[in-house]
Amino acid sequence: MLKRCGRGHDPAGSKGTQEGECVVLCPACPQPGNNLPKGWDKVPKDKEWLYALFVAIDANFCLKHRSVSKDAINPSLS
């Protein structure tokens, strides 16, 4: 992790890394001052969903992936 954050050749070593220096901000998450327009917090109630964070997970993905009879009939996309 430290190597990928540019801390691998720091003379202070890993102990010189301050808390939060290896954080990578999510480009898809709404971040005021970064990827939200000015006045985003003053939109009407019916438009608030545009600037909300949606988190979802598909809990059945692995089960559905196992139910494929043959890869030739239902090929994967990767």
All heavy atoms as a GROMACS GRO file, in nm:
protein
  593
    1MET      N    1   0.082  -0.119   0.000
    1MET     CA    2   0.000   0.000   0.000
    1MET      C    3   0.087   0.125   0.000
    1MET      O    4   0.060   0.219  -0.073
    1MET     CB    5  -0.092  -0.004   0.121
    1MET     CG    6  -0.176   0.119   0.137
    1MET     SD    7  -0.304   0.125   0.015
    1MET     CE    8  -0.435   0.189   0.106
    2LEU      N    9   0.190   0.126   0.081
    2LEU     CA   10   0.275   0.245   0.089
    2LEU      C   11   0.349   0.269  -0.042
    2LEU      O   12   0.366   0.383  -0.084
    2LEU     CB   13   0.375   0.231   0.203
    2LEU     CG   14   0.313   0.227   0.343
    2LEU    CD1   15   0.420   0.197   0.446
    2LEU    CD2   16   0.243   0.357   0.375
    3LYS      N   17   0.390   0.162  -0.108
    3LYS     CA   18   0.460   0.175  -0.236
    3LYS      C   19   0.369   0.238  -0.341
    3LYS      O   20   0.410   0.325  -0.416
    3LYS     CB   21   0.508   0.038  -0.281
    3LYS     CG   22   0.577   0.038  -0.416
    3LYS     CD   23   0.631  -0.098  -0.451
    3LYS     CE   24   0.521  -0.190  -0.491
    3LYS     NZ   25   0.567  -0.317  -0.546
    4ARG      N   26   0.243   0.197  -0.345
    4ARG     CA   27   0.150   0.248  -0.445
    4ARG      C   28   0.107   0.391  -0.417
    4ARG      O   29   0.057   0.458  -0.505
    4ARG     CB   30   0.028   0.156  -0.453
    4ARG     CG   31   0.067   0.023  -0.509
    4ARG     CD   32  -0.048  -0.072  -0.513
    4ARG     NE   33   0.002  -0.203  -0.548
    4ARG     CZ   34  -0.040  -0.273  -0.650
    4ARG    NH1   35  -0.135  -0.225  -0.725
    4ARG    NH2   36   0.012  -0.390  -0.677
    5CYS      N   37   0.125   0.438  -0.296
    5CYS     CA   38   0.089   0.576  -0.261
    5CYS      C   39   0.209   0.668  -0.270
    5CYS      O   40   0.204   0.782  -0.224
    5CYS     CB   41   0.031   0.580  -0.120
    5CYS     SG   42  -0.126   0.498  -0.107
    6GLY      N   43   0.320   0.620  -0.327
    6GLY     CA   44   0.437   0.705  -0.343
    6GLY      C   45   0.518   0.721  -0.216
    6GLY      O   46   0.597   0.815  -0.205
    7ARG      N   47   0.499   0.632  -0.121
    7ARG     CA   48   0.570   0.642   0.006
    7ARG      C   49   0.684   0.542   0.017
    7ARG      O   50   0.752   0.535   0.118
    7ARG     CB   51   0.472   0.619   0.123
    7ARG     CG   52   0.349   0.706   0.120
    7ARG     CD   53   0.377   0.850   0.140
    7ARG     NE   54   0.440   0.870   0.268
    7ARG     CZ   55   0.492   0.985   0.308
    7ARG    NH1   56   0.487   1.089   0.230
    7ARG    NH2   57   0.548   0.997   0.425
    8GLY      N   58   0.709   0.464  -0.086
    8GLY     CA   59   0.811   0.359  -0.081
    8GLY      C   60   0.953   0.410  -0.068
    8GLY      O   61   1.037   0.344  -0.008
    9HIS      N   62   0.983   0.527  -0.121
    9HIS     CA   63   1.118   0.581  -0.117
    9HIS      C   64   1.130   0.702  -0.024
    9HIS      O   65   1.224   0.780  -0.035
    9HIS     CB   66   1.165   0.620  -0.258
    9HIS     CG   67   1.167   0.503  -0.352
    9HIS    ND1   68   1.259   0.402  -0.342
    9HIS    CD2   69   1.086   0.469  -0.456
    9HIS    CE1   70   1.236   0.312  -0.436
    9HIS    NE2   71   1.131   0.350  -0.506
   10ASP      N   72   1.036   0.716   0.065
   10ASP     CA   73   1.039   0.826   0.161
   10ASP      C   74   1.151   0.801   0.262
   10ASP      O   75   1.160   0.693   0.319
   10ASP     CB   76   0.905   0.837   0.233
   10ASP     CG   77   0.894   0.960   0.320
   10ASP    OD1   78   0.993   1.036   0.329
   10ASP    OD2   79   0.787   0.983   0.377
   11PRO      N   80   1.240   0.898   0.283
   11PRO     CA   81   1.350   0.878   0.379
   11PRO      C   82   1.300   0.848   0.521
   11PRO      O   83   1.369   0.781   0.597
   11PRO     CB   84   1.427   1.010   0.376
   11PRO     CG   85   1.385   1.078   0.252
   11PRO     CD   86   1.251   1.026   0.216
   12ALA      N   87   1.183   0.896   0.557
   12ALA     CA   88   1.129   0.871   0.691
   12ALA      C   89   1.070   0.732   0.703
   12ALA      O   90   1.035   0.690   0.813
   12ALA     CB   91   1.024   0.976   0.726
   13GLY      N   92   1.058   0.661   0.592
   13GLY     CA   93   1.004   0.526   0.596
   13GLY      C   94   0.854   0.526   0.620
   13GLY      O   95   0.787   0.627   0.612
   14SER      N   96   0.803   0.408   0.651
   14SER     CA   97   0.659   0.396   0.672
   14SER      C   98   0.613   0.468   0.799
   14SER      O   99   0.500   0.510   0.808
   14SER     CB  100   0.618   0.248   0.680
   14SER     OG  101   0.681   0.186   0.791
   15LYS      N  102   0.703   0.486   0.893
   15LYS     CA  103   0.667   0.555   1.017
   15LYS      C  104   0.645   0.704   0.994
   15LYS      O  105   0.580   0.771   1.072
   15LYS     CB  106   0.774   0.533   1.123
   15LYS     CG  107   0.797   0.386   1.153
   15LYS     CD  108   0.793   0.362   1.299
   15LYS     CE  109   0.832   0.218   1.327
   15LYS     NZ  110   0.725   0.131   1.350
   16GLY      N  111   0.698   0.758   0.883
   16GLY     CA  112   0.681   0.898   0.851
   16GLY      C  113   0.551   0.928   0.779
   16GLY      O  114   0.520   1.043   0.752
   17THR      N  115   0.475   0.824   0.749
   17THR     CA  116   0.347   0.842   0.681
   17THR      C  117   0.242   0.885   0.782
   17THR      O  118   0.216   0.815   0.879
   17THR     CB  119   0.304   0.712   0.612
   17THR    OG1  120   0.406   0.671   0.523
   17THR    CG2  121   0.175   0.731   0.535
   18GLN      N  122   0.182   0.998   0.756
   18GLN     CA  123   0.079   1.050   0.846
   18GLN      C  124  -0.056   0.984   0.815
   18GLN      O  125  -0.078   0.932   0.706
   18GLN     CB  126   0.065   1.203   0.829
   18GLN     CG  127   0.191   1.279   0.862
   18GLN     CD  128   0.229   1.265   1.008
   18GLN    OE1  129   0.145   1.275   1.095
   18GLN    NE2  130   0.357   1.243   1.033
   19GLU      N  131  -0.145   0.989   0.911
   19GLU     CA  132  -0.278   0.932   0.894
   19GLU      C  133  -0.351   1.002   0.780
   19GLU      O  134  -0.356   1.125   0.774
   19GLU     CB  135  -0.358   0.947   1.023
   19GLU     CG  136  -0.490   0.876   1.020
   19GLU     CD  137  -0.562   0.883   1.153
   19GLU    OE1  138  -0.496   0.884   1.257
   19GLU    OE2  139  -0.686   0.886   1.150
   20GLY      N  140  -0.404   0.925   0.686
   20GLY     CA  141  -0.479   0.979   0.574
   20GLY      C  142  -0.398   1.009   0.451
   20GLY      O  143  -0.454   1.051   0.349
   21GLU      N  144  -0.267   0.989   0.451
   21GLU     CA  145  -0.184   1.020   0.334
   21GLU      C  146  -0.200   0.918   0.222
   21GLU      O  147  -0.167   0.947   0.108
   21GLU     CB  148  -0.038   1.030   0.373
   21GLU     CG  149  -0.003   1.160   0.441
   21GLU     CD  150   0.146   1.176   0.464
   21GLU    OE1  151   0.214   1.077   0.497
   21GLU    OE2  152   0.194   1.289   0.449
   22CYS      N  153  -0.251   0.801   0.253
   22CYS     CA  154  -0.268   0.697   0.151
   22CYS      C  155  -0.413   0.687   0.102
   22CYS      O  156  -0.448   0.594   0.033
   22CYS     CB  157  -0.223   0.562   0.206
   22CYS     SG  158  -0.048   0.554   0.243
   23VAL      N  159  -0.494   0.783   0.135
   23VAL     CA  160  -0.636   0.781   0.098
   23VAL      C  161  -0.652   0.809  -0.051
   23VAL      O  162  -0.588   0.899  -0.106
   23VAL     CB  163  -0.714   0.886   0.180
   23VAL    CG1  164  -0.856   0.897   0.131
   23VAL    CG2  165  -0.711   0.849   0.326
   24VAL      N  166  -0.736   0.732  -0.116
   24VAL     CA  167  -0.772   0.755  -0.255
   24VAL      C  168  -0.920   0.790  -0.256
   24VAL      O  169  -1.004   0.711  -0.215
   24VAL     CB  170  -0.747   0.629  -0.341
   24VAL    CG1  171  -0.789   0.653  -0.484
   24VAL    CG2  172  -0.601   0.589  -0.334
   25LEU      N  173  -0.952   0.910  -0.303
   25LEU     CA  174  -1.091   0.953  -0.308
   25LEU      C  175  -1.164   0.884  -0.423
   25LEU      O  176  -1.110   0.870  -0.532
   25LEU     CB  177  -1.100   1.104  -0.323
   25LEU     CG  178  -1.043   1.186  -0.208
   25LEU    CD1  179  -1.050   1.335  -0.241
   25LEU    CD2  180  -1.118   1.157  -0.079
   26CYS      N  181  -1.285   0.845  -0.397
   26CYS     CA  182  -1.367   0.779  -0.498
   26CYS      C  183  -1.417   0.884  -0.597
   26CYS      O  184  -1.485   0.979  -0.558
   26CYS     CB  185  -1.485   0.709  -0.431
   26CYS     SG  186  -1.603   0.640  -0.547
   27PRO      N  187  -1.386   0.872  -0.726
   27PRO     CA  188  -1.431   0.972  -0.822
   27PRO      C  189  -1.582   0.970  -0.846
   27PRO      O  190  -1.638   1.067  -0.894
   27PRO     CB  191  -1.355   0.938  -0.949
   27PRO     CG  192  -1.319   0.795  -0.934
   27PRO     CD  193  -1.305   0.768  -0.787
   28ALA      N  194  -1.649   0.861  -0.814
   28ALA     CA  195  -1.793   0.852  -0.836
   28ALA      C  196  -1.874   0.903  -0.717
   28ALA      O  197  -1.991   0.934  -0.732
   28ALA     CB  198  -1.833   0.708  -0.863
   29CYS      N  199  -1.813   0.914  -0.600
   29CYS     CA  200  -1.885   0.959  -0.481
   29CYS      C  201  -1.900   1.112  -0.483
   29CYS      O  202  -1.807   1.182  -0.520
   29CYS     CB  203  -1.810   0.918  -0.354
   29CYS     SG  204  -1.804   0.741  -0.331
   30PRO      N  205  -2.018   1.162  -0.442
   30PRO     CA  206  -2.036   1.307  -0.441
   30PRO      C  207  -1.946   1.373  -0.337
   30PRO      O  208  -1.949   1.338  -0.220
   30PRO     CB  209  -2.184   1.325  -0.406
   30PRO     CG  210  -2.236   1.193  -0.367
   30PRO     CD  211  -2.137   1.090  -0.403
   31GLN      N  212  -1.862   1.468  -0.382
   31GLN     CA  213  -1.770   1.538  -0.293
   31GLN      C  214  -1.783   1.688  -0.316
   31GLN      O  215  -1.747   1.739  -0.422
   31GLN     CB  216  -1.626   1.494  -0.322
   31GLN     CG  217  -1.605   1.346  -0.301
   31GLN     CD  218  -1.476   1.297  -0.360
   31GLN    OE1  219  -1.393   1.374  -0.404
   31GLN    NE2  220  -1.460   1.168  -0.364
   32PRO      N  221  -1.837   1.760  -0.217
   32PRO     CA  222  -1.851   1.905  -0.232
   32PRO      C  223  -1.717   1.971  -0.260
   32PRO      O  224  -1.616   1.938  -0.201
   32PRO     CB  225  -1.907   1.951  -0.098
   32PRO     CG  226  -1.970   1.829  -0.038
   32PRO     CD  227  -1.889   1.712  -0.089
   33GLY      N  228  -1.715   2.063  -0.356
   33GLY     CA  229  -1.593   2.132  -0.393
   33GLY      C  230  -1.508   2.056  -0.492
   33GLY      O  231  -1.407   2.106  -0.539
   34ASN      N  232  -1.547   1.933  -0.525
   34ASN     CA  233  -1.468   1.853  -0.617
   34ASN      C  234  -1.549   1.814  -0.741
   34ASN      O  235  -1.510   1.846  -0.853
   34ASN     CB  236  -1.414   1.728  -0.547
   34ASN     CG  237  -1.316   1.653  -0.630
   34ASN    OD1  238  -1.265   1.702  -0.730
   34ASN    ND2  239  -1.287   1.531  -0.592
   35ASN      N  240  -1.660   1.744  -0.722
   35ASN     CA  241  -1.738   1.699  -0.837
   35ASN      C  242  -1.888   1.729  -0.823
   35ASN      O  243  -1.968   1.664  -0.888
   35ASN     CB  244  -1.714   1.550  -0.862
   35ASN     CG  245  -1.755   1.463  -0.744
   35ASN    OD1  246  -1.797   1.511  -0.641
   35ASN    ND2  247  -1.740   1.333  -0.760
   36LEU      N  248  -1.923   1.825  -0.739
   36LEU     CA  249  -2.062   1.870  -0.728
   36LEU      C  250  -2.069   2.016  -0.775
   36LEU      O  251  -1.980   2.095  -0.747
   36LEU     CB  252  -2.110   1.861  -0.583
   36LEU     CG  253  -2.135   1.720  -0.529
   36LEU    CD1  254  -2.171   1.726  -0.382
   36LEU    CD2  255  -2.243   1.650  -0.607
   37PRO      N  256  -2.175   2.052  -0.846
   37PRO     CA  257  -2.186   2.190  -0.894
   37PRO      C  258  -2.216   2.286  -0.779
   37PRO      O  259  -2.263   2.246  -0.673
   37PRO     CB  260  -2.303   2.185  -0.992
   37PRO     CG  261  -2.384   2.069  -0.946
   37PRO     CD  262  -2.287   1.970  -0.890
   38LYS      N  263  -2.187   2.412  -0.802
   38LYS     CA  264  -2.218   2.514  -0.700
   38LYS      C  265  -2.370   2.519  -0.683
   38LYS      O  266  -2.445   2.512  -0.780
   38LYS     CB  267  -2.166   2.650  -0.742
   38LYS     CG  268  -2.016   2.656  -0.740
   38LYS     CD  269  -1.966   2.793  -0.781
   38LYS     CE  270  -1.814   2.791  -0.779
   38LYS     NZ  271  -1.755   2.916  -0.819
   39GLY      N  272  -2.414   2.531  -0.558
   39GLY     CA  273  -2.556   2.538  -0.528
   39GLY      C  274  -2.624   2.402  -0.522
   39GLY      O  275  -2.745   2.394  -0.519
   40TRP      N  276  -2.545   2.293  -0.520
   40TRP     CA  277  -2.604   2.159  -0.515
   40TRP      C  278  -2.687   2.138  -0.389
   40TRP      O  279  -2.783   2.061  -0.390
   40TRP     CB  280  -2.495   2.052  -0.523
   40TRP     CG  281  -2.408   2.048  -0.401
   40TRP    CD1  282  -2.294   2.120  -0.381
   40TRP    CD2  283  -2.429   1.974  -0.283
   40TRP    NE1  284  -2.242   2.094  -0.258
   40TRP    CE2  285  -2.325   2.003  -0.194
   40TRP    CE3  286  -2.527   1.883  -0.241
   40TRP    CZ2  287  -2.314   1.948  -0.068
   40TRP    CZ3  288  -2.516   1.828  -0.115
   40TRP    CH2  289  -2.411   1.860  -0.031
   41ASP      N  290  -2.653   2.208  -0.281
   41ASP     CA  291  -2.724   2.189  -0.154
   41ASP      C  292  -2.851   2.274  -0.146
   41ASP      O  293  -2.926   2.264  -0.049
   41ASP     CB  294  -2.632   2.221  -0.036
   41ASP     CG  295  -2.567   2.356  -0.046
   41ASP    OD1  296  -2.566   2.415  -0.155
   41ASP    OD2  297  -2.514   2.403   0.056
   42LYS      N  298  -2.878   2.352  -0.248
   42LYS     CA  299  -2.997   2.439  -0.248
   42LYS      C  300  -3.097   2.398  -0.356
   42LYS      O  301  -3.180   2.478  -0.397
   42LYS     CB  302  -2.955   2.584  -0.267
   42LYS     CG  303  -2.870   2.636  -0.153
   42LYS     CD  304  -2.828   2.780  -0.178
   42LYS     CE  305  -2.747   2.833  -0.063
   42LYS     NZ  306  -2.612   2.787  -0.057
   43VAL      N  307  -3.091   2.274  -0.402
   43VAL     CA  308  -3.184   2.228  -0.505
   43VAL      C  309  -3.319   2.196  -0.442
   43VAL      O  310  -3.329   2.168  -0.322
   43VAL     CB  311  -3.129   2.104  -0.579
   43VAL    CG1  312  -3.003   2.138  -0.654
   43VAL    CG2  313  -3.108   1.988  -0.486
   44PRO      N  314  -3.426   2.198  -0.521
   44PRO     CA  315  -3.558   2.162  -0.468
   44PRO      C  316  -3.562   2.017  -0.421
   44PRO      O  317  -3.481   1.934  -0.462
   44PRO     CB  318  -3.652   2.181  -0.589
   44PRO     CG  319  -3.575   2.256  -0.690
   44PRO     CD  320  -3.431   2.241  -0.660
   45LYS      N  321  -3.657   1.987  -0.336
   45LYS     CA  322  -3.670   1.853  -0.277
   45LYS      C  323  -3.682   1.745  -0.383
   45LYS      O  324  -3.629   1.635  -0.366
   45LYS     CB  325  -3.792   1.846  -0.184
   45LYS     CG  326  -3.771   1.917  -0.054
   45LYS     CD  327  -3.693   1.828   0.039
   45LYS     CE  328  -3.693   1.890   0.178
   45LYS     NZ  329  -3.591   1.830   0.261
   46ASP      N  330  -3.749   1.773  -0.494
   46ASP     CA  331  -3.768   1.670  -0.596
   46ASP      C  332  -3.642   1.642  -0.678
   46ASP      O  333  -3.637   1.548  -0.755
   46ASP     CB  334  -3.884   1.707  -0.688
   46ASP     CG  335  -3.860   1.836  -0.766
   46ASP    OD1  336  -3.785   1.922  -0.718
   46ASP    OD2  337  -3.917   1.849  -0.876
   47LYS      N  338  -3.536   1.722  -0.661
   47LYS     CA  339  -3.409   1.702  -0.732
   47LYS      C  340  -3.295   1.660  -0.640
   47LYS      O  341  -3.182   1.641  -0.686
   47LYS     CB  342  -3.368   1.830  -0.805
   47LYS     CG  343  -3.466   1.878  -0.908
   47LYS     CD  344  -3.457   1.797  -1.031
   47LYS     CE  345  -3.551   1.855  -1.136
   47LYS     NZ  346  -3.556   1.778  -1.255
   48GLU      N  347  -3.321   1.644  -0.510
   48GLU     CA  348  -3.214   1.608  -0.416
   48GLU      C  349  -3.151   1.474  -0.446
   48GLU      O  350  -3.034   1.452  -0.417
   48GLU     CB  351  -3.268   1.609  -0.273
   48GLU     CG  352  -3.286   1.747  -0.216
   48GLU     CD  353  -3.333   1.744  -0.072
   48GLU    OE1  354  -3.372   1.636  -0.024
   48GLU    OE2  355  -3.332   1.849  -0.009
   49TRP      N  356  -3.226   1.384  -0.504
   49TRP     CA  357  -3.174   1.251  -0.534
   49TRP      C  358  -3.056   1.257  -0.632
   49TRP      O  359  -2.973   1.166  -0.636
   49TRP     CB  360  -3.284   1.162  -0.592
   49TRP     CG  361  -3.337   1.210  -0.722
   49TRP    CD1  362  -3.439   1.298  -0.742
   49TRP    CD2  363  -3.290   1.173  -0.852
   49TRP    NE1  364  -3.458   1.320  -0.876
   49TRP    CE2  365  -3.368   1.244  -0.947
   49TRP    CE3  366  -3.191   1.089  -0.898
   49TRP    CZ2  367  -3.349   1.232  -1.083
   49TRP    CZ3  368  -3.172   1.077  -1.034
   49TRP    CH2  369  -3.250   1.147  -1.126
   50LEU      N  370  -3.047   1.363  -0.712
   50LEU     CA  371  -2.937   1.376  -0.808
   50LEU      C  372  -2.800   1.381  -0.740
   50LEU      O  373  -2.700   1.342  -0.799
   50LEU     CB  374  -2.956   1.502  -0.893
   50LEU     CG  375  -3.069   1.498  -0.994
   50LEU    CD1  376  -3.090   1.636  -1.054
   50LEU    CD2  377  -3.040   1.396  -1.101
   51TYR      N  378  -2.797   1.431  -0.617
   51TYR     CA  379  -2.669   1.449  -0.548
   51TYR      C  380  -2.657   1.359  -0.426
   51TYR      O  381  -2.577   1.384  -0.337
   51TYR     CB  382  -2.655   1.597  -0.507
   51TYR     CG  383  -2.673   1.688  -0.626
   51TYR    CD1  384  -2.783   1.770  -0.637
   51TYR    CD2  385  -2.581   1.687  -0.730
   51TYR    CE1  386  -2.801   1.851  -0.748
   51TYR    CE2  387  -2.599   1.768  -0.840
   51TYR     CZ  388  -2.708   1.849  -0.849
   51TYR     OH  389  -2.725   1.928  -0.959
   52ALA      N  390  -2.731   1.251  -0.422
   52ALA     CA  391  -2.726   1.156  -0.312
   52ALA      C  392  -2.628   1.043  -0.345
   52ALA      O  393  -2.602   1.013  -0.462
   52ALA     CB  394  -2.864   1.098  -0.285
   53LEU      N  395  -2.575   0.982  -0.243
   53LEU     CA  396  -2.486   0.867  -0.261
   53LEU      C  397  -2.570   0.741  -0.258
   53LEU      O  398  -2.644   0.716  -0.162
   53LEU     CB  399  -2.382   0.864  -0.148
   53LEU     CG  400  -2.289   0.743  -0.146
   53LEU    CD1  401  -2.202   0.739  -0.270
   53LEU    CD2  402  -2.201   0.747  -0.022
   54PHE      N  403  -2.562   0.661  -0.364
   54PHE     CA  404  -2.633   0.535  -0.370
   54PHE      C  405  -2.533   0.422  -0.356
   54PHE      O  406  -2.438   0.412  -0.433
   54PHE     CB  407  -2.707   0.521  -0.504
   54PHE     CG  408  -2.822   0.613  -0.520
   54PHE    CD1  409  -2.807   0.734  -0.584
   54PHE    CD2  410  -2.946   0.579  -0.470
   54PHE    CE1  411  -2.915   0.821  -0.599
   54PHE    CE2  412  -3.054   0.664  -0.485
   54PHE     CZ  413  -3.038   0.785  -0.549
   55VAL      N  414  -2.554   0.336  -0.258
   55VAL     CA  415  -2.468   0.221  -0.236
   55VAL      C  416  -2.554   0.096  -0.253
   55VAL      O  417  -2.659   0.083  -0.191
   55VAL     CB  418  -2.405   0.224  -0.095
   55VAL    CG1  419  -2.316   0.104  -0.074
   55VAL    CG2  420  -2.326   0.352  -0.076
   56ALA      N  421  -2.510   0.005  -0.338
   56ALA     CA  422  -2.589  -0.116  -0.364
   56ALA      C  423  -2.495  -0.235  -0.379
   56ALA      O  424  -2.378  -0.220  -0.412
   56ALA     CB  425  -2.672  -0.099  -0.490
   57ILE      N  426  -2.549  -0.351  -0.355
   57ILE     CA  427  -2.473  -0.474  -0.373
   57ILE      C  428  -2.567  -0.581  -0.427
   57ILE      O  429  -2.684  -0.585  -0.391
   57ILE     CB  430  -2.407  -0.519  -0.241
   57ILE    CG1  431  -2.314  -0.638  -0.266
   57ILE    CG2  432  -2.509  -0.551  -0.136
   57ILE    CD1  433  -2.223  -0.668  -0.150
   58ASP      N  434  -2.516  -0.663  -0.514
   58ASP     CA  435  -2.594  -0.773  -0.569
   58ASP      C  436  -2.555  -0.899  -0.493
   58ASP      O  437  -2.453  -0.960  -0.521
   58ASP     CB  438  -2.566  -0.787  -0.718
   58ASP     CG  439  -2.647  -0.898  -0.782
   58ASP    OD1  440  -2.736  -0.953  -0.715
   58ASP    OD2  441  -2.622  -0.930  -0.899
   59ALA      N  442  -2.635  -0.937  -0.398
   59ALA     CA  443  -2.602  -1.050  -0.312
   59ALA      C  444  -2.615  -1.183  -0.383
   59ALA      O  445  -2.560  -1.283  -0.337
   59ALA     CB  446  -2.692  -1.049  -0.188
   60ASN      N  447  -2.686  -1.190  -0.495
   60ASN     CA  448  -2.707  -1.317  -0.565
   60ASN      C  449  -2.615  -1.336  -0.684
   60ASN      O  450  -2.633  -1.430  -0.760
   60ASN     CB  451  -2.854  -1.326  -0.611
   60ASN     CG  452  -2.947  -1.342  -0.495
   60ASN    OD1  453  -2.914  -1.410  -0.399
   60ASN    ND2  454  -3.062  -1.280  -0.503
   61PHE      N  455  -2.517  -1.250  -0.702
   61PHE     CA  456  -2.432  -1.260  -0.820
   61PHE      C  457  -2.360  -1.394  -0.826
   61PHE      O  458  -2.359  -1.460  -0.930
   61PHE     CB  459  -2.330  -1.146  -0.823
   61PHE     CG  460  -2.236  -1.157  -0.939
   61PHE    CD1  461  -2.279  -1.128  -1.067
   61PHE    CD2  462  -2.106  -1.201  -0.921
   61PHE    CE1  463  -2.194  -1.139  -1.175
   61PHE    CE2  464  -2.021  -1.213  -1.028
   61PHE     CZ  465  -2.065  -1.182  -1.155
   62CYS      N  466  -2.301  -1.438  -0.718
   62CYS     CA  467  -2.226  -1.565  -0.719
   62CYS      C  468  -2.317  -1.683  -0.745
   62CYS      O  469  -2.280  -1.775  -0.818
   62CYS     CB  470  -2.152  -1.583  -0.587
   62CYS     SG  471  -2.015  -1.469  -0.567
   63LEU      N  472  -2.437  -1.683  -0.688
   63LEU     CA  473  -2.529  -1.793  -0.710
   63LEU      C  474  -2.576  -1.798  -0.855
   63LEU      O  475  -2.585  -1.904  -0.914
   63LEU     CB  476  -2.649  -1.781  -0.616
   63LEU     CG  477  -2.618  -1.800  -0.468
   63LEU    CD1  478  -2.742  -1.772  -0.386
   63LEU    CD2  479  -2.565  -1.938  -0.440
   64LYS      N  480  -2.604  -1.685  -0.914
   64LYS     CA  481  -2.648  -1.682  -1.053
   64LYS      C  482  -2.534  -1.722  -1.146
   64LYS      O  483  -2.556  -1.786  -1.248
   64LYS     CB  484  -2.701  -1.544  -1.089
   64LYS     CG  485  -2.833  -1.512  -1.023
   64LYS     CD  486  -2.897  -1.395  -1.090
   64LYS     CE  487  -3.029  -1.362  -1.026
   64LYS     NZ  488  -3.138  -1.440  -1.077
   65HIS      N  489  -2.412  -1.687  -1.110
   65HIS     CA  490  -2.297  -1.722  -1.193
   65HIS      C  491  -2.275  -1.873  -1.194
   65HIS      O  492  -2.235  -1.930  -1.295
   65HIS     CB  493  -2.173  -1.651  -1.142
   65HIS     CG  494  -2.054  -1.670  -1.230
   65HIS    ND1  495  -2.048  -1.621  -1.357
   65HIS    CD2  496  -1.936  -1.733  -1.208
   65HIS    CE1  497  -1.932  -1.654  -1.412
   65HIS    NE2  498  -1.862  -1.721  -1.322
   66ARG      N  499  -2.305  -1.940  -1.085
   66ARG     CA  500  -2.286  -2.085  -1.076
   66ARG      C  501  -2.394  -2.162  -1.150
   66ARG      O  502  -2.376  -2.279  -1.182
   66ARG     CB  503  -2.283  -2.129  -0.930
   66ARG     CG  504  -2.157  -2.086  -0.862
   66ARG     CD  505  -2.153  -2.137  -0.722
   66ARG     NE  506  -2.034  -2.088  -0.655
   66ARG     CZ  507  -2.009  -2.102  -0.529
   66ARG    NH1  508  -2.094  -2.165  -0.452
   66ARG    NH2  509  -1.898  -2.055  -0.477
   67SER      N  510  -2.508  -2.102  -1.176
   67SER     CA  511  -2.618  -2.174  -1.239
   67SER      C  512  -2.603  -2.185  -1.391
   67SER      O  513  -2.688  -2.242  -1.456
   67SER     CB  514  -2.751  -2.107  -1.205
   67SER     OG  515  -2.760  -1.981  -1.267
   68VAL      N  516  -2.497  -2.134  -1.449
   68VAL     CA  517  -2.474  -2.142  -1.593
   68VAL      C  518  -2.442  -2.287  -1.628
   68VAL      O  519  -2.356  -2.350  -1.568
   68VAL     CB  520  -2.358  -2.049  -1.635
   68VAL    CG1  521  -2.325  -2.069  -1.781
   68VAL    CG2  522  -2.393  -1.906  -1.606
   69SER      N  523  -2.514  -2.339  -1.727
   69SER     CA  524  -2.495  -2.480  -1.762
   69SER      C  525  -2.362  -2.505  -1.832
   69SER      O  526  -2.288  -2.595  -1.796
   69SER     CB  527  -2.611  -2.529  -1.848
   69SER     OG  528  -2.617  -2.451  -1.966
   70LYS      N  529  -2.333  -2.425  -1.934
   70LYS     CA  530  -2.207  -2.439  -2.007
   70LYS      C  531  -2.158  -2.301  -2.047
   70LYS      O  532  -2.238  -2.213  -2.079
   70LYS     CB  533  -2.226  -2.522  -2.135
   70LYS     CG  534  -2.261  -2.666  -2.111
   70LYS     CD  535  -2.275  -2.737  -2.243
   70LYS     CE  536  -2.319  -2.879  -2.220
   70LYS     NZ  537  -2.351  -2.949  -2.344
   71ASP      N  538  -2.029  -2.283  -2.048
   71ASP     CA  539  -1.973  -2.154  -2.087
   71ASP      C  540  -1.997  -2.126  -2.236
   71ASP      O  541  -2.008  -2.013  -2.276
   71ASP     CB  542  -1.823  -2.149  -2.055
   71ASP     CG  543  -1.771  -2.007  -2.052
   71ASP    OD1  544  -1.846  -1.918  -2.004
   71ASP    OD2  545  -1.658  -1.983  -2.098
   72ALA      N  546  -2.010  -2.231  -2.318
   72ALA     CA  547  -2.035  -2.213  -2.459
   72ALA      C  548  -2.176  -2.160  -2.484
   72ALA      O  549  -2.200  -2.083  -2.577
   72ALA     CB  550  -2.016  -2.346  -2.535
   73ILE      N  551  -2.272  -2.200  -2.398
   73ILE     CA  552  -2.410  -2.154  -2.414
   73ILE      C  553  -2.426  -2.012  -2.359
   73ILE      O  554  -2.492  -1.928  -2.418
   73ILE     CB  555  -2.507  -2.250  -2.339
   73ILE    CG1  556  -2.504  -2.386  -2.405
   73ILE    CG2  557  -2.648  -2.194  -2.338
   73ILE    CD1  558  -2.578  -2.494  -2.329
   74ASN      N  559  -2.362  -1.986  -2.246
   74ASN     CA  560  -2.373  -1.856  -2.179
   74ASN      C  561  -2.233  -1.804  -2.149
   74ASN      O  562  -2.185  -1.814  -2.037
   74ASN     CB  563  -2.456  -1.872  -2.052
   74ASN     CG  564  -2.495  -1.739  -1.994
   74ASN    OD1  565  -2.457  -1.635  -2.044
   74ASN    ND2  566  -2.573  -1.742  -1.887
   75PRO      N  567  -2.162  -1.748  -2.250
   75PRO     CA  568  -2.022  -1.707  -2.229
   75PRO      C  569  -2.012  -1.585  -2.136
   75PRO      O  570  -2.102  -1.502  -2.130
   75PRO     CB  571  -1.974  -1.671  -2.370
   75PRO     CG  572  -2.098  -1.635  -2.442
   75PRO     CD  573  -2.208  -1.719  -2.383
   76SER      N  574  -1.902  -1.580  -2.064
   76SER     CA  575  -1.879  -1.465  -1.977
   76SER      C  576  -1.833  -1.347  -2.059
   76SER      O  577  -1.787  -1.362  -2.173
   76SER     CB  578  -1.776  -1.500  -1.871
   76SER     OG  579  -1.651  -1.527  -1.933
   77LEU      N  580  -1.842  -1.227  -2.003
   77LEU     CA  581  -1.803  -1.107  -2.075
   77LEU      C  582  -1.656  -1.072  -2.053
   77LEU      O  583  -1.605  -0.980  -2.115
   77LEU     CB  584  -1.891  -0.990  -2.031
   77LEU     CG  585  -2.039  -1.008  -2.064
   77LEU    CD1  586  -2.119  -0.891  -2.006
   77LEU    CD2  587  -2.061  -1.017  -2.213
   78SER      N  588  -1.590  -1.139  -1.962
   78SER     CA  589  -1.449  -1.104  -1.935
   78SER      C  590  -1.354  -1.208  -1.991
   78SER      O  591  -1.386  -1.316  -2.022
   78SER     CB  592  -1.427  -1.091  -1.786
   78SER     OG  593  -1.460  -1.210  -1.720
   0.00000   0.00000   0.00000
